[in-house]
């Protein structure tokens, strides 16, 4: 069925809207979903929060306390997530969430919007940048991360009780907000060139049962510590647990820590090359702190290929005896009798 919508293309002098036969209902829906949702939200009273936004997701707020996250898909459609109501979806769903009504009333609202005189305006000065298409559900990832809680001074109980990662290291300034807690899970954020792109999920108990996952809708970038101008070494680990384990076992000073969350992707290769290029001029080497097994050595070989043009020395840095760096940390704590809690006996 063919529908009629307003158009501002080829407007006569004076700017009056005209109606034209353009598309059927399905085409019209896709057309609406590709409208810049940031601009539409702004027209409804939302303002960009630049500190919470990135090129992969925009956070916007309204005076009544409403807060939304907006992302862009690889199909160039826009999606949103409402932090207060847990609602989300396309611009159609956004209109219905604001006004109520039906799909039909939302269509009419957007037809009026696209026919308005200011529809073709450029992004306003309150929008810090244009959203870049993302392969992941950026709004969903951002919402989940924002809804998770800080660990606080005691640190995450799973990490302190079962992994030997003390609260002092978890709360060190270099790791500020690099761990959050959600329903008991430890979350470790991943970043790419556009900002937050996902997070590692880890949990377990005294019996040795563990859970490992990655954020729904997220993609792996690199988990990382906060950079300092004094850093001279880049420490690359397979998991965030190992990243924090190296920090506890060997210290933090002068080191910039990273985790790949397991096997490596082409997308992460770009992230890693970018991270290596941003190391301070006095940086000396990159430590490949992977598992002491065949898989860890294969990963180290692949990283060497990725960083073939990097001027820093690349050094294999496997744990001396145990399979991974957390095993090494726990064994060291037991040997020093620094921990007597049986929960450490994984």
C-alpha positions, 0 to 999 in steps of 0.5 A: 500500500502506498502512503503519502508523506511530507517532503522538504526536497525541492521546496518552492521559495517560501518553504511551504511543505508539499506532499509527494507519493514516495514509498509504501508503509514498509519503506516509510517505517525504514525511512523513519528508523533512519532519521537522526534520533538525536535530533528528534530527541532534542526536538522533544526537550532532551539535551546531550550529556557529552561526558557520558557519550561517545562516537558509538552511543549518545546519552541525552537527558531531560529536565524531568529526569528522563535519560536515554542512550542512543546508538546507530546500527550498521544498517544506519538505523537509530535505536534508543534505551530508556534508563528509567523505564527499561524501554527501547527500540526504534524512533517509532518506539521512542515516539510511542513511549513519549506520547502513548498511542499506536503505530498509526499515531506515531507515524503521523507524528513523524510525518509532521516532524519530517515536514517541519521547516527545521527538519533539514537542519544540521546537528546542533552545537549541543551534539558533540559528534555524529554517531558512528555505525556500530556492529553492536547494540551500543545503547544496550551495553551502555545501559547495562554498564550505567545500571551496574554499581561501583564496587566501593572500598571493600572491593568486589567480594568474588575477587577478594575472597576467591581470586586473591585480588585485594581491595587496595588494587581494585580501588587504586586510581589506575583502576578507577571504575574499571570494575563494577558489580551487577547481580553479584557478577564482576564486570570489566569494561572494554573500550575501542576507538569509539568508547565503551563497547562491552564488558567481561563478566565473571563470577564464581564460588569457593568450590571452584565453579566459575562463570565467564561471559561477555555483555549481551550486544557488546563486542570485545575491544580491550579492557584497560587501566587508566593511562599515566604519562609515567608508564614504561611497560604495556602488560597484555593479558588474556583476561581481566582476572589475569590483568588484576592478578599481575598488578597484585603479584608484581605491582602497578607502578610504571605499567599500563594494563590490558586484557583481550578477554580470550581469543583475539579478533581483527577489531581488537588488532586495531585497538591494540595497535592504537594502544601501543602507539599511544604509549609514552615516548619513554616506554620500553616494552610490551609484556605478553602475560598470557597463559603458560600453555599452547593456546597462550603461546599461539596467542602471543605469536599472533600478537607479535604479528599484529604488532610487527611494526611497533618499535617497543620490545615485545617480551613473552611473559608467561607465569613461571609454573602455573597455567595462568597469572591468577593461579600464580598469584594464589600459589604465591599467597598460599606459599607466604601464608598471607591468606588462610581462608579456605575459599582460596583453595579453588 
